[in-house]
């Protein structure tokens, strides 16, 4: 177990380093340099020298690379080109929004997907199973941004049930604002969480079907245990391992959701920040957000791996 | 098909070997209603992509129709805010989706499959290097990789193709490598090595053809995902030029008008959904026919 942990940790660190290096290489290989972006193509040579010096661009590339790594370790991601604010501050402002969205979407995905999968498996070929299967297939094929738009039109505009744009902080100096916070998250979280629910439902269904065929389930029924106990205590628990294997996909969907759904709902989180800066060619922000997303995502995957090794002993002993 | 031919095919199928014959495939495929539904949609989609400009009812860029006209006989899917025929625009959009997905994935396969072959066949440091690369890329969702790459390279059709190409190399390499590792231990490979077949010939003639079935099945999953990636990128304004009608851009252009014109928001989304469903259904059917169930993949929405 310890060896496995160390290996995963080393790999994660390596992956973070590789992403940072690739970002560095790509950012330098870009058509058009940052200085032209800042001063225009007709810039005064003296000004250009000053900026070059300030950004360290007059140094050889290996030195630049060293400075680059050093500044990231010091959490200094530079200033954005347009607002001239520290990139880190802009990211700090955006982060709680993205995390709120991801958390609510995750709860919706797990809360709907797993029970739906269990019911589908237990009442196989029933009307519930057919409905759940159809909904899951549709949910997987539906572009999440389109679902978001439909929700805005139907629930937000036509029925006027929920606010559809923006974000309200969960707490500030006036105290906790649970409903204003949650109400603005429900629709984007449904748009993000539907795909997650669909995958979890499919995976839970097939895992449960497999488990329900096992001898110990028959034994449990034969002993006269109540169905509810057999299903939840015996079958469901043992079906969780295959379900946890798709957590990687769930994380991917959450991240996709953050990037794309934030843009549908005018939600100024990290994904929105990334897309806006790509469109505005604000490279320091693009670079900062990419590195941050990489670190966050690699860490999350690391946690999933560890969790998986805890649950399934075969993993930790196989290496 | 003549009775005799059918009987011959039956025998071939019973032999249970690789050469099943297209007729047997087709008869089993036909029994799967979802697969047939999927195939019909894919054929329609391909026709629209191939002949787009010639068979659209109207010029997709022409603006001389009624603005925001609801669906009618003249304009089955209505018109947009500039008075352009929505059906024609979606038909033209099929071409872009198709081009991006096919080119992007073909390039990815051309690089990824050899990588997987080399890595699985030689093992050792080659495998070590390729696997580290695959592991890193595998750690990121393909949509995010595509967003990052477009962020770095800039917008435009070539860059979207490039993004899908780079994002899917690891997916191809990973499947092929896994297949090679198991095929390497088969008797016929050991026998071939015994009679002195060269490494190159071994990979190309003996291993590669046998590693293909799961790759073909997964390609359908990748294809559906690539379409969603293109639509998602274009929807964010990060895809192909805003002037080219694509499914994502049609949806994006229409955003301010959704509440007033339901058809503008509904149809492009339905088109994307049906095509993705269709590709998944056909992929499932091919998977069942080849019995490579363990390689089932999941297409995730962007």
Interface residues (C-beta under 8 A of the other chain):
Chain A: X11 X14 X15 X18 X19 X26 X27 X30 X31 X137 X138 X139 X140 X141 X142 X143 X144 X145 X146 X147 X149 X150 X152 X153 X157 X158 X195 X199 X202 X246 X249 X252 X253 X255 X256 X259 X260 X263 X274 X275 X277 X278 X279 X286 X290 X293 X294 X297 X298 X301
Chain B: X132 X135 X136 X139 X140 X141 X143 X144 X147 X148 X150 X151 X152 X154 X224 X228 X231 X232 X235 X236 X237 X238 X251 X255 X258 X259 X262 X265 X266 X268 X269 X272 X273 X274 X276 X277 X280 X298 X299 X300 X301 X302
